[in-house]
Each structure stands twice: as C-alpha cells, then as structure tokens.
C-alpha cells in the first residue's frame, strides 16, 4: 500500500487507530476523516457495505462494496463512474458512512455505483500519467478561453483515470455560453469534456492555501458546508469593517467569522445598547469601546481624552435615570479597593503597550542618528 503522492513521508505505512487514519503524516490534510466509531461495537454482525471515496480536490462520493473486498482506509480503489472508471482513495467506511448518508439525505439504492477492485500498481501508474496532463491542459485551455473572449475563470482540470473524460472547473459572475469552447477543447485534447461551474469558496477549497491565521484553509481541509457570512457577524464581534482583513483568499468574507458568533451573541445579551451619550451633571459621556467578556464599557467625556471604565450594571442604571430625566453626578460610582484594583489591571495592559512603544521609538531615533553620523563620517573619509 502506498502513501499519497503529496505526502512528505511516503513510506507507504498507514497510521491512525485501527486502520481509520490516513498516511503517516496525516495524509495531504485534504478533507481527512477520523472514524470515532471504530472502537465501538457494531449494532449488527454485518458491516455496512457502502464506503466513502475521496478524489482530487477533496471531492467525495459514496460507492458500494458489493464484491466484499477487504478494504482499509487509505486504500486506492477503482470505482465505476458514468462511461468509464476512475481511481480514488477510501476516506471512510463502516457505520460512520451510514450517518453521513443520512445527514446528506442519500438513499442506499441502485443509484450508488460499485467498487470494481483494489487498484493495482499498474492502475496507480496509469493514473499518475493521466494526472501529468492536467497542468498543461489547464494552461492551454486558459489561452483558448482568452482567444474566445469568454468572461470566466478556469481554476482546475481533473482527468478521469481511464483517460476518456476531463472535467474543467470554472467560476464566473454571469452565465457563460461555452458551447463553442467545448467543441474546441474536445478537438484540441481529443477527449470528452465536462464543464462544471463552482463558487469562489469551492475554488479556494480545491486549490488550497494558507490563511491569515497561518494554517491551511478551512475550506480545503475540513469545511464542506459553506454557510452565509454577513458583515453583521463582524459588527457583533467588534471587528474593524476593513474588507482586506475580513476577506479570505476567495475574496468573500472569511468563514471563520461564524465560528465564535454564537458565543458573542450569548454574551451580548447582558450588554446594554447605548444609542445616545450618557447624561451626567459633569457632562455628556460617549461610548468608546466595549469589552463584552469582562462586561466593561469605556466612556469619555466631551473634550476629554481620558477613557473611564464603567461596569455594565452602572451603565444600565444611568440609562434608566436618563429615561426618567435624572442625571447622576458622574458616570463613576464610589468604588472599593477591589474594584480599583480590577480597573488598574485593565489599564496595566495599555500602560505596558505605551511603554513598549516609547522604547521602540527611542531606539529607532538613536539608530537613525547613529546611521546619519556613520554616513556623514564615511562621506568625509571618501
């Protein structure tokens, strides 16, 4: 058994618990699956005869093991596809496949195609030869699209293992008439052509990459269902509405904006909504910042630069007083020593940053003067 071609440690051994892992380094990290039911007893004596097979770009499909083959997660298999056969890798088997089919509302009927056999070394070799055609085909097809002046972006090409069909994945903002393109591609590459339109998120998932967090893209490693992401998710989390920071490599809003949204919404229930400045006898106090997890709101009086931390309970109290037409003496309340210590702790981080910034500015100033002196001395020597 051989490891995947993109694995850095392709010694051919299979890792994981009870043959439910990938190759030794975790595979290519493309939609890997951990079978958390592997150590549990099966509900019946028979093993579920449908397995999940993974293809290029993280694409997955279900196939029936009617020939009762002895399969292991990570095995290369030859499967039945329309008008031919294709080669893929077992990504999941057992009862977990039954749950996945139920989740995706797929019936175990005659429409599920069969697995022919375990892939032989010759099958894998032929598949590698076919895959070597993909990149030249992609570059040449892009030139043809440019000559035909079609408003579409060709992102990937996948050849079938039997070398009878090629699937071209593209994205476009509007509907594209590619009938002429299919004729040209079929004549140019002497192969059956299928055009498949994908979204920008799916395109990023197929191509992969590294996100701003320093990790591989979620859409290319584990995320299969793309939910709608709106700018309100950023507003609830007090994030800067900067498109360059909120957008992922696909050009759309980052999917991770939804990950912590429920937590923020739960905590925001205890945070009062301040639509107008708080009215006090000392003056109007405008909201500057909110720390929702510590339940501290920072206010500043008009024409003052000092920010004053106020507990949310105190803010609610002042809002109620303002609704009755009353004004407290100040937004602050008489605090005991414990509260003073907590506020000092809140300010300590800001003070540390200020000191650090001052040290950096001084060191830059000294280095700048030193460089000027060195340069002037060097000029005089020359």
C-alpha positions in Angstrom: 0.0 0.0 0.0 1.4 3.4 -1.0 1.0 6.7 0.7 -0.4 9.7 -1.2 1.9 11.4 -3.7 1.8 14.8 -1.8 2.8 13.2 1.5 6.2 14.3 2.7 6.8 10.9 4.3 5.7 8.5 1.6 6.9 5.3 3.2 3.6 3.6 2.5 2.6 2.8 6.1 -0.9 3.6 7.3 -1.3 5.4 10.7 -4.2 6.0 12.9 -6.3 3.9 15.3 -7.5 0.6 13.9 -6.8 1.5 10.3 -9.0 4.5 10.5 -6.3 7.1 9.8 -4.5 8.3 6.7 -0.8 8.1 5.8 1.9 8.5 8.4 1.8 12.3 8.4 -2.0 12.6 8.3 -2.3 12.4 4.5 -2.4 15.5 2.4 -4.7 17.0 5.0 -7.4 17.3 2.4 -10.7 16.5 4.0 -9.3 13.9 6.4 -11.8 11.9 8.4 -11.4 10.4 11.9 -13.6 7.4 12.5 -14.8 7.9 16.1 -17.0 4.8 15.9 -14.1 2.4 15.1 -13.7 1.2 18.7 -17.4 0.7 19.3 -19.4 -2.5 18.8 -21.4 -2.7 15.6 -25.2 -2.8 16.0 -25.3 -6.0 13.9 -22.9 -8.7 12.6 -22.8 -7.3 9.1 -20.5 -4.4 8.1 -22.2 -1.5 6.2 -21.4 -2.2 2.6 -21.1 1.4 1.4 -17.8 3.4 1.7 -16.8 6.9 1.1 -14.2 7.5 -1.6 -12.1 10.7 -2.0 -10.9 12.1 -5.3 -8.8 15.1 -6.4 -9.5 18.4 -4.7 -11.3 16.9 -1.7 -14.3 15.8 -3.8 -16.0 12.8 -2.2 -18.7 10.3 -3.2 -20.3 7.0 -1.9 -19.7 3.6 -3.5 -21.0 0.2 -2.8 -18.6 -2.7 -1.9 -20.8 -5.4 -3.4 -17.7 -7.6 -4.1 -16.9 -7.8 -0.4 -13.4 -6.5 -0.8 -11.1 -6.3 2.2 -10.8 -2.5 2.4 -8.8 -0.3 4.7 -9.0 3.5 5.0 -6.4 4.9 2.6 -6.6 2.1 0.0 -6.6 3.1 -3.6 -9.6 1.6 -5.4 -11.0 1.6 -9.0 -14.7 2.7 -9.0 -17.5 2.8 -11.5 -18.3 6.2 -13.0 -20.6 7.1 -15.9 -19.0 5.9 -19.2 -15.8 4.6 -17.6 -13.9 4.1 -14.4 -11.9 6.3 -12.0 -9.4 5.9 -9.2 -9.9 7.2 -5.7 -8.9 6.6 -2.1 -11.1 5.2 0.7 -11.7 8.0 3.2 -14.3 6.5 5.4 -16.1 3.2 6.0 -18.3 1.4 8.5 -21.2 2.9 10.4 -19.9 6.4 10.1 -20.8 6.2 6.4 -24.4 5.4 7.2 -24.6 8.5 9.4 -23.1 10.7 6.7 -25.5 9.3 4.1 -28.4 10.0 6.4 -27.1 13.5 7.1 -26.8 14.3 3.3 -30.2 12.5 2.6 -28.7 9.9 0.2 -30.6 6.7 -0.1 -28.7 3.3 -0.3 -30.3 2.2 -3.5 -29.4 1.2 -7.1 -28.1 4.6 -7.9 -25.0 4.1 -5.8 -22.3 2.7 -8.1 -19.9 -0.1 -7.3 -16.2 -0.5 -6.5 -14.6 -2.7 -9.1 -11.4 -3.7 -7.4 -8.4 -2.6 -5.3 -6.1 -0.5 -7.5 -3.0 -2.4 -8.7 0.4 -0.7 -9.1 -0.3 -0.5 -12.9 -3.6 1.3 -12.2 -1.8 3.8 -10.0 0.9 4.3 -12.5 -1.6 5.0 -15.3 -3.4 7.4 -13.1 -0.2 9.3 -12.5 0.4 9.5 -16.2 -3.1 10.9 -16.7 -2.6 13.5 -13.9 0.6 14.8 -15.6 -1.7 16.0 -18.4 -3.7 18.2 -16.2 -1.4 21.2 -15.8 -0.5 21.6 -19.5 -4.2 21.2 -20.3 -5.1 23.9 -17.8 -2.6 26.4 -19.3 -3.6 25.7 -22.9 -7.3 25.9 -22.1 -6.9 29.3 -20.5 -5.3 30.6 -23.7 -8.3 29.2 -25.7 -10.7 30.9 -23.3 -8.8 34.2 -23.7 -8.9 33.9 -27.5 -12.7 33.2 -27.4 -13.1 36.3 -25.1 -15.2 34.4 -22.5 -15.8 36.1 -19.2 -14.9 33.1 -17.0 -12.0 31.9 -14.8 -10.7 28.4 -15.3 -9.3 27.2 -12.0 -8.7 23.4 -12.3 -8.8 20.4 -14.6 -9.4 16.8 -13.5 -8.8 13.9 -15.8 -10.6 10.6 -15.4 -8.3 7.7 -14.6 -9.3 5.9 -17.8 -8.3 9.0 -19.8 -11.7 9.3 -21.5 -13.0 12.4 -19.9 -11.7 15.7 -18.5 -13.7 17.9 -16.1 -13.0 21.6 -16.3 -13.8 23.6 -13.1 -14.5 27.3 -13.6 -16.1 30.3 -11.9 -18.0 33.2 -13.4 -20.1 36.1 -12.3 -22.7 35.6 -15.0 -23.9 32.8 -17.2 -21.4 31.8 -19.9 -22.2 30.3 -23.3 -19.3 27.8 -23.6 -20.7 25.6 -26.4 -18.1 26.7 -28.8 -15.4 26.3 -26.1 -16.4 22.6 -25.6 -16.0 21.9 -29.3 -12.6 23.5 -29.4 -11.4 21.7 -26.2 -12.7 18.3 -27.4 -10.9 18.7 -30.8 -7.7 20.0 -29.1 -7.3 17.3 -26.5 -9.3 14.5 -28.2 -11.3 13.8 -25.0 -14.8 14.1 -23.7 -15.2 17.4 -22.0 -17.4 18.3 -19.0 -17.7 21.9 -17.8 -18.6 22.4 -14.1 -19.2 25.8 -12.5 -18.1 26.2 -8.9 -18.3 29.1 -6.4 -15.4 31.1 -5.3 -15.4 29.3 -1.9 -15.3 25.9 -3.7 -12.5 27.2 -5.9 -10.4 28.2 -2.9 -11.1 24.8 -1.4 -9.9 22.9 -4.4 -6.7 25.0 -4.9 -5.9 25.2 -1.1 -3.5 27.7 0.5 -2.5 29.3 3.8 -4.9 31.7 5.6 -4.0 34.8 7.5 -4.0 32.7 10.7 -1.0 30.7 9.4 -3.0 27.5 9.0 -4.3 25.7 5.9 -7.6 27.0 4.6 -10.6 25.5 6.4 -12.5 25.0 3.1 -9.6 22.8 1.8 -9.1 20.7 5.0 -12.3 20.0 6.8 -15.1 22.5 5.9 -17.6 21.0 3.4 -20.8 23.1 4.0 -20.5 26.8 3.2 -22.8 28.9 5.3 -23.7 32.5 4.6 -21.4 35.0 6.2 -22.6 38.6 6.7 -20.9 41.8 7.9 -23.2 41.8 10.9 -21.0 38.9 12.3 -18.0 41.3 12.3 -20.1 44.0 14.0 -21.2 41.8 16.8 -17.6 40.8 17.5 -16.4 44.5 17.4 -14.1 43.8 14.5 -12.9 46.6 12.2 -15.0 46.6 9.0 -11.9 46.5 6.8 -12.6 44.4 3.6 -8.9 43.5 3.2 -8.8 42.0 6.7 -12.3 40.4 6.7 -12.0 38.7 3.3 -10.4 35.4 2.7 -8.4 34.2 -0.3 -11.6 33.6 -2.2 -12.5 37.3 -2.0 -15.5 36.6 0.2 -16.0 37.1 3.9 -14.0 34.6 6.0 -15.9 31.6 7.1 -14.3 31.7 10.5 -16.3 34.9 11.3 -19.2 32.5 12.1 -17.2 30.2 14.4 -17.4 32.4 17.6 -20.5 34.3 16.6 -22.9 32.3 18.8 -20.7 32.9 21.9 -20.6 36.6 21.2 -24.4 36.8 20.8 -24.9 34.9 24.0 -22.7 37.3 26.0 -24.1 40.4 24.3 -27.5 39.7 25.9 -26.1 41.2 29.1 -24.5 44.2 27.4 -26.8 47.3 27.3 -27.3 49.1 24.0 -26.1 52.7 24.2 -27.6 54.7 21.4 -27.1 58.1 22.9 -24.4 59.7 25.1 -24.9 59.2 28.9 -26.1 62.4 30.5 -24.4 63.4 33.8 -24.0 66.6 35.7 -20.4 66.6 34.7 -21.3 66.5 31.0 -22.1 64.0 28.2 -20.2 60.7 28.2 -19.7 59.0 24.8 -19.1 55.3 24.4 -15.6 54.5 23.1 -15.2 50.7 23.5 -16.8 47.7 25.0 -15.2 44.6 26.5 -18.1 42.2 26.3 -16.4 39.3 28.2 -15.3 41.4 31.1 -18.5 43.4 30.9 -16.7 46.7 31.0 -17.7 49.7 28.8 -15.3 52.6 28.3 -16.6 56.2 28.1 -15.1 59.6 27.6 -16.5 63.0 28.4 -16.7 65.5 25.6 -13.5 67.5 25.1 -11.5 64.9 27.2 -9.2 62.2 26.1 -9.3 60.0 29.2 -11.3 56.8 28.9 -13.2 55.8 32.0 -14.1 52.1 32.5 -17.7 51.6 33.7 -19.4 48.4 34.8 -22.4 47.3 32.6 -24.7 47.4 35.7 -23.7 51.0 36.3 -24.4 51.8 32.6 -27.9 50.3 32.8 -28.5 52.3 36.0 -27.5 55.6 34.3 -29.7 54.8 31.2 -32.7 54.2 33.5 -32.0 57.5 35.3 -31.7 59.4 32.0 -35.1 58.0 30.8 -36.6 59.5 34.0 -35.0 62.8 33.3 -32.4 62.5 36.1 -28.7 63.0 35.8 -26.1 61.4 38.2 -23.2 63.4 39.4 -20.8 61.3 37.4 -20.6 58.0 35.4 -18.4 56.7 38.1 -19.6 55.2 41.3 -17.9 55.1 44.7 -15.7 52.0 44.3 -14.0 49.9 47.0 -10.4 48.8 46.8 -11.2 45.6 45.0 -12.9 47.4 42.1 -10.0 49.9 42.0 -7.5 47.0 41.7 -9.6 45.5 38.8 -9.6 48.8 36.9 -5.8 49.2 37.5 -5.4 45.7 36.0 -7.4 46.7 32.9 -5.2 49.8 32.4 -2.0 47.9 33.0 -2.1 46.3 29.5 -2.5 49.7 27.9 0.3 51.2 30.0 2.6 48.3 29.1 1.9 48.9 25.4 2.6 52.6 25.8 6.0 51.9 27.5 6.9 49.4 24.8 6.0 51.9 22.1 8.1 54.6 23.7 11.1 52.3 24.0 10.8 51.3 20.3 10.5 55.0 19.2 13.6 55.9 21.2 15.6 53.1 19.9 14.6 54.0 16.3 15.6 57.6 16.9 19.0 56.5 18.3 19.6 54.2 15.4 18.6 56.9 12.9 21.1 59.4 14.4 23.8 56.7 14.5 23.3 55.9 10.8 23.4 59.6 10.0 26.7 60.1 11.9 28.2 57.0 10.3 27.1 58.1 6.8 28.5 61.6 7.3 31.8 60.3 8.6 32.0 57.9 5.7 31.4 60.7 3.2 34.1 62.8 4.8 36.6 59.9 4.6 35.8 59.4 0.9 
